[in-house]
Amino acid sequence: MDDIWDLVVVGGGPAGSAAAIRAKQLRPDARVLLLDRADFPRDKACGDGIAAHGREELAVLGVPDLIDDYRPTRRLSVVSPGGAEVLATVARPNYVVPRKVFDARLVDAARARGVEVRRHRVRALTAHGDRVVLDGAVTARAVVAADGANSAVRRLIGLPASPEKHTAIAVRGYADVPADDDVQFIAMQKDGWPAYAWSFPIGDGTANVGFGMLLPRLHATGLPGREVLHGRLAELLPHLPARDLRAHHLPLSPGRPRPGAGRVMLAGDAASLINPLTGEGIYYALVSGRLAGEAAVAAAGNPLAAYRRGLRDALGRHLLTTDVLARAAQSPGFIDAAIDTAARRKEVFDLLVDVGLGAGTVPLPLAFSVIRRWLLNGVQKK
């Protein structure tokens, strides 16, 4: 059996790497082990978008220039379910970096800071007082489970997966675009709403393209998932034939995610930390991983309690905001009104971006302005 590790991280994606890097930042002498079932680089189905909030987290982790060789994307275009449109420059640029590149760079950064990285699939976990033993061979004072939407560690500690009503499914591919395409594009679909397609140009003549919808809506079609997802992507983005299509599940945040159990902390997708309005998860992964890594070394006596407090302070009001807005957004008319208002008022556009891609909340006056537009649109259609 290994000696005792101060922190064992399961999963080498953004959440896991952030946890490992942060633990070594705060305690360079900490023994940190990062386990993943795959070798890096490896592909991960995702929209590949990294917003300004995500770059801020990279700076906190001490890797501010990790994606500086990728071109910033400064414009965002959104078409609502009812056809309202907005095209505007974002307050701070976004980036699109394939996960095959991004995740491998984060793992390399962790390794460079003294984190030991091993290829390993976790199959068993037992708790022994102030220790956790993985597969009978690895003993840790704290564990961060960052092993994705189908987290094995979450299952081993007895916490349920995200319910179907809070789960989306998406298909992601890549398509050729003009090298100067610098507009992130989202096309929403009323049929089966909430549902939308996206095109996020990388800057190298290709774009990450995809289509996503809630899992219950997909099942309600009665058709094979591949037929629905691929067909709607082609319907909404007919000029961008996609290749390398891969589907993936997104456990959406219900507003109050379960942070873990015992000395095990869940981070990123494993904690259902995905924005229910947009499907964005990289920022949540980075911030939750960082907070879990902090808790593991700064509050070794009770890391889960410290992690829970950190999540509440960093994301609590925001997650409640997205939960409320996601309920309102079940009506496509509400989204029509929000996009219509954003097209008229730049501060509303900036706020929607902040809520959808970062940790923003909605001031009541702006919420009321969207509601008024929603009600006015409803009256005009009668």
JOMOUR-V53383 format. One record per backbone hydrogen bond with DSSP energy under -0.5 kcal/mol. NH is the residue of the N-H (numbers start at 1). CO is the residue of the C=O. Records with the same first field share a line. If there is no record, write none. Layout:
# JOMOUR-V53383
NH: CO ; CO
This chain:
# JOMOUR-V53383
2: 137
5: 139
6: 31
7: 31
8: 142
9: 33
10: 144
11: 9 ; 35
13: 146
17: 13
18: 14
19: 15
20: 16
21: 17
22: 18
23: 19
24: 20
25: 21
26: 22
27: 23
30: 27
32: 30
33: 7
34: 116
35: 9 ; 33
36: 118
50: 95
54: 51
55: 51
56: 52
57: 53
58: 54
59: 55
60: 56
61: 57
62: 59
63: 58
66: 63
68: 65
70: 67
71: 202
73: 94
74: 72
75: 182
76: 88
77: 184
78: 86
79: 186
80: 84
83: 80
86: 78
88: 76
90: 74
94: 73
95: 50
97: 48
101: 98
102: 98
103: 99
104: 99
105: 101
106: 102
107: 103
108: 104
109: 105
110: 106
111: 107
112: 108
113: 109 ; 110
114: 111
115: 110
116: 32
118: 34
120: 36 ; 118
122: 120
126: 133
128: 131
131: 128
132: 140
133: 126
134: 132 ; 138
135: 124 ; 133
137: 134
138: 134
139: 3 ; 137
140: 132
141: 5
143: 263
144: 8
145: 143 ; 265
146: 10 ; 144
151: 148
155: 151
156: 152
157: 153
158: 155
159: 154
166: 163
167: 164
168: 250
169: 213
170: 248
171: 211
172: 246
173: 209
174: 243
175: 207
177: 205
181: 178
184: 75 ; 182
185: 199
186: 77
187: 197
188: 79 ; 186
189: 195
193: 190
196: 212
197: 187
198: 210
199: 185
200: 208
201: 199
202: 206
203: 206
207: 175
208: 200
209: 173 ; 207
210: 198
211: 171
212: 196
213: 169
214: 194
215: 167
218: 214
219: 215
220: 216
221: 217 ; 218
222: 219
228: 224
229: 225
230: 226
231: 227
232: 228
233: 229
234: 230
235: 231
236: 232
237: 233
238: 235
240: 237
243: 174
246: 172
248: 170
250: 168
252: 166 ; 250
253: 274
259: 257
261: 264
264: 261
265: 143
266: 259
267: 145
270: 267
271: 268
272: 269
273: 268
274: 272
275: 280
279: 275
285: 281
286: 282
287: 283
288: 284
289: 285
290: 286
291: 287
292: 288
293: 289
294: 290
295: 291
296: 292
297: 293
298: 294
299: 295
302: 299
306: 302
307: 303
308: 304
309: 305
310: 306
311: 307
312: 308
313: 309
314: 310
315: 311
316: 311 ; 312
319: 315
320: 316
321: 317
322: 318
323: 319
324: 320
325: 321
326: 322
327: 323
328: 324
329: 325
330: 327
331: 328
332: 330
334: 331
335: 331
336: 332
337: 333
338: 334
339: 335
340: 336
341: 337
342: 338
343: 339
344: 340 ; 341
345: 341
348: 345
349: 345
350: 346
351: 347
352: 348
353: 349
354: 350
355: 351
356: 352
357: 353
358: 354
360: 354
363: 361
367: 363
368: 364
369: 365
370: 366
371: 367
372: 368
373: 369
374: 370
375: 371
376: 372
377: 373
378: 374
379: 375
380: 376
381: 377
382: 378 ; 379
